[in-house]
Amino acid sequence: MSQGAWNAVFIIASFAAYIVIAIRSRAGSTKEYYTAGSGVSPLANGMATAADWMSAATFISMAGGIAVAGYDASRFLMGWTGGFVLLTTLMVPYLRKFNKSTVPDFLGDRFYSKGARLVGVICAIFICMTYIMGQMRGVGVVFSNLFELSVPMGVIIGAAIVFFYAGLGGMKGITYTQVAQYCVMAFAYTIPAIFAALALTGNIVPQLGLIGNAVEDGVPILEKINNINTELGFSEYTKGNLTKMNMFFITAALMVGTAGLPHVIVRFFTVKNVKSVRQSACWTLAFIAVIYLTAPAVGVFARINLIDSLHNTPYTAVPEWFSKFEKTGQMTFEDKNGDGIIQYFGPEKDQPNELTFGTDIMVMASPYMADLSPWIIGLLMAGCIAAALSTAAGLLLVISTSISHDLMKKIINPGLSDKQEVTSARLASLGALIVAAYFGINPPSSFVAKTVAFAFGLAASSFFPTLLMGIFSKRMNKWGAICGMMAGITFTLAYIVYFQFCGGTPEQYLFGITPEGIGFIGMIINFVVAAIVCAVTPKPPVEIQAMVENIHIPRDAGEASDH
Amino acid sequence: MSDSEQTTTHAAKYWWAKLRILLGILIVWFLVSFGCGILFREWLDANMIKIGNAPFGFWMAQQGSIVCFVLLLIVYNFMMNRLDAKFGYDEKGGDV
């Protein structure tokens, strides 16, 4: 079978599976639409959350990013996993006990204020919209590569599929499709890594291969990549360029941001009780770790193979796959010195670099470099699409429920019936998808890449500290919460906008902290402002204080329905 | 002592015991990630045993911390379930 046929088989088969699952588990009531009736098993929810969490960018670009940045990339590895420890110990068990369907719901009730709810709705929509644009773009790019469609056509097909099962099926529909998507992703990611590890290090476990020796000459893999990097004018892989200050703040901002992302938090409202929440969060992190522990190995192996097969190779003698990636523009060769030989050099070398490629190449090209059979490449393509679709679906759900439940039902029109609420959620998800697809087709230049800093910075400076104080402090009142949130968001947004869009220079950085890490400072500002305002304003009402005491006790977290 | 006061102190004791466990978990969380992976990395790279061929601090930053996070959550689950049972707040279900 040809490569095209294998790709089509895997993608059509996986889509058929998702659609069948979505139809079988579509939602009937708001409870099912928002939280899948709280009857999902901890294991299934763990897989679904892992799929939700790992976006197209994580799946395709993370390994390549690690390969280039070396030690510096540890901030993403630790930040995006360590956040789950905070999430599990400080957030989700208590929010689940509170037994409401959305994050703004908690803010509105705990801080007895429509203002707090509205701020929550705006933050949730903003965070999720910035995220979902990148996902739609990712789907479009993969589709266009595979079926030789235009990117806009790919985006539209992807949006239609997401609407079909997320918009119609709600939380119940997406949970079970995400379980299937996680399985596809995990196999698609680890199988090429195992083959690459075997070929390069003789070890079947990629993580052990990374700390082992090369088969060819017995040199440790990490020493090999360090040598390659210094020889070609890059900084040593195991060292790092970022200052300790920046490493600390960026890692911290990513961690607290992760613990405050609404589309991750709501996933834990789908399990039966508080005990299941803790169990499910543990499964989630374990499933995420499978991919995160493999990523550094994939990156290093692919970089060694790539440089090995391309550097100092005459352009006429390049491997077959090179032209494939050249055609799609993912790799380019420019013969600057006119000798017809590819030279790849880093910034510290004075010779010109002639080879450029994006971070996505390490994952996309590694099966070709390891000369794996076409069906593995087909599986990888299905994995890319699964990663993009699962994240897009989870984000879409938060946007639509924030609009239908928190904005429509709780603020604008309290008379809305259950059925009308579900209908408005579906309409809201259609609207959100159209906006996301528009930006997927016409990405505002490099805007999407920069907005990741926005999403994490906002979550870190708004949701994380405010939820934390709402859960752990009986004394925190609505004035403190609202002022704290406003102060945290304003500071973080202003800092990011100034440096990303208004031409701020690195010399002006506060304590030398980049916009990526500023969310952590925003969080501290939120805490301080909230504490000061709270100290000079009246205590919250007695029933609110009793409610806070009640969420500290795990028992009786509301009814669940069986699936 | 009235009934309601008794429940309050019972719940308060439970809450303090819980906070102690959380504090312990978060201290370890901080040490394995920020401590080993960032703050003391150079010292650990130079002075600690290597994991395979990887310097200790570097390995902690890229692999070890993630493994520790998973182990931490397993310990957390175990300790929380035991605490809930001890105070009579445990629930049926959630197995799998």
Chai-1 contact restraints between the chains, C-beta under 6 A:
chainA,res_idxA,chainB,res_idxB,connection_type,confidence,min_distance_angstrom,max_distance_angstrom,comment,restraint_id
A,S41,B,V96,contact,1.0,0.0,6.0,A-B,restraint_1
A,P42,B,G94,contact,1.0,0.0,6.0,A-B,restraint_2
A,P42,B,V96,contact,1.0,0.0,6.0,A-B,restraint_3
A,L43,B,V96,contact,1.0,0.0,6.0,A-B,restraint_4
A,Y71,B,F58,contact,1.0,0.0,6.0,A-B,restraint_5
A,S74,B,G37,contact,1.0,0.0,6.0,A-B,restraint_6
A,S74,B,A61,contact,1.0,0.0,6.0,A-B,restraint_7
A,S74,B,Q62,contact,1.0,0.0,6.0,A-B,restraint_8
A,L77,B,Q62,contact,1.0,0.0,6.0,A-B,restraint_9
A,M78,B,S33,contact,1.0,0.0,6.0,A-B,restraint_10
A,M78,B,G37,contact,1.0,0.0,6.0,A-B,restraint_11
A,M78,B,S65,contact,1.0,0.0,6.0,A-B,restraint_12
A,T81,B,I66,contact,1.0,0.0,6.0,A-B,restraint_13
A,T81,B,F69,contact,1.0,0.0,6.0,A-B,restraint_14
A,G82,B,S33,contact,1.0,0.0,6.0,A-B,restraint_15
A,G82,B,F69,contact,1.0,0.0,6.0,A-B,restraint_16
A,V85,B,W29,contact,1.0,0.0,6.0,A-B,restraint_17
A,V85,B,F69,contact,1.0,0.0,6.0,A-B,restraint_18
A,V85,B,L72,contact,1.0,0.0,6.0,A-B,restraint_19
A,T88,B,L73,contact,1.0,0.0,6.0,A-B,restraint_20
A,T89,B,L22,contact,1.0,0.0,6.0,A-B,restraint_21
A,T89,B,I25,contact,1.0,0.0,6.0,A-B,restraint_22
A,I211,B,I51,contact,1.0,0.0,6.0,A-B,restraint_23
A,I211,B,G52,contact,1.0,0.0,6.0,A-B,restraint_24
A,I211,B,N53,contact,1.0,0.0,6.0,A-B,restraint_25
A,I211,B,A54,contact,1.0,0.0,6.0,A-B,restraint_26
A,P220,B,N53,contact,1.0,0.0,6.0,A-B,restraint_27
A,L222,B,N53,contact,1.0,0.0,6.0,A-B,restraint_28
A,L222,B,A54,contact,1.0,0.0,6.0,A-B,restraint_29
A,T238,B,F58,contact,1.0,0.0,6.0,A-B,restraint_30
A,M247,B,I38,contact,1.0,0.0,6.0,A-B,restraint_31
A,F248,B,I38,contact,1.0,0.0,6.0,A-B,restraint_32
A,K272,B,G93,contact,1.0,0.0,6.0,A-B,restraint_33
A,K272,B,G94,contact,1.0,0.0,6.0,A-B,restraint_34
A,N273,B,E91,contact,1.0,0.0,6.0,A-B,restraint_35
A,N273,B,G94,contact,1.0,0.0,6.0,A-B,restraint_36
A,K275,B,E91,contact,1.0,0.0,6.0,A-B,restraint_37
A,K275,B,G94,contact,1.0,0.0,6.0,A-B,restraint_38
A,S276,B,G94,contact,1.0,0.0,6.0,A-B,restraint_39
A,R278,B,N77,contact,1.0,0.0,6.0,A-B,restraint_40
A,R278,B,M80,contact,1.0,0.0,6.0,A-B,restraint_41
A,Q279,B,N77,contact,1.0,0.0,6.0,A-B,restraint_42
A,Q279,B,G94,contact,1.0,0.0,6.0,A-B,restraint_43
A,C282,B,L73,contact,1.0,0.0,6.0,A-B,restraint_44
A,C282,B,N77,contact,1.0,0.0,6.0,A-B,restraint_45
A,L285,B,V70,contact,1.0,0.0,6.0,A-B,restraint_46
A,L285,B,L73,contact,1.0,0.0,6.0,A-B,restraint_47
A,A286,B,V70,contact,1.0,0.0,6.0,A-B,restraint_48
A,A289,B,I66,contact,1.0,0.0,6.0,A-B,restraint_49
A,A289,B,V70,contact,1.0,0.0,6.0,A-B,restraint_50
A,Y292,B,I66,contact,1.0,0.0,6.0,A-B,restraint_51
A,L293,B,Q63,contact,1.0,0.0,6.0,A-B,restraint_52
A,L293,B,I66,contact,1.0,0.0,6.0,A-B,restraint_53
A,P296,B,Q62,contact,1.0,0.0,6.0,A-B,restraint_54
A,H552,B,W15,contact,1.0,0.0,6.0,A-B,restraint_55
A,I553,B,Y89,contact,1.0,0.0,6.0,A-B,restraint_56
A,P554,B,D84,contact,1.0,0.0,6.0,A-B,restraint_57
A,P554,B,Y89,contact,1.0,0.0,6.0,A-B,restraint_58
A,R555,B,Y89,contact,1.0,0.0,6.0,A-B,restraint_59
A,R555,B,E91,contact,1.0,0.0,6.0,A-B,restraint_60
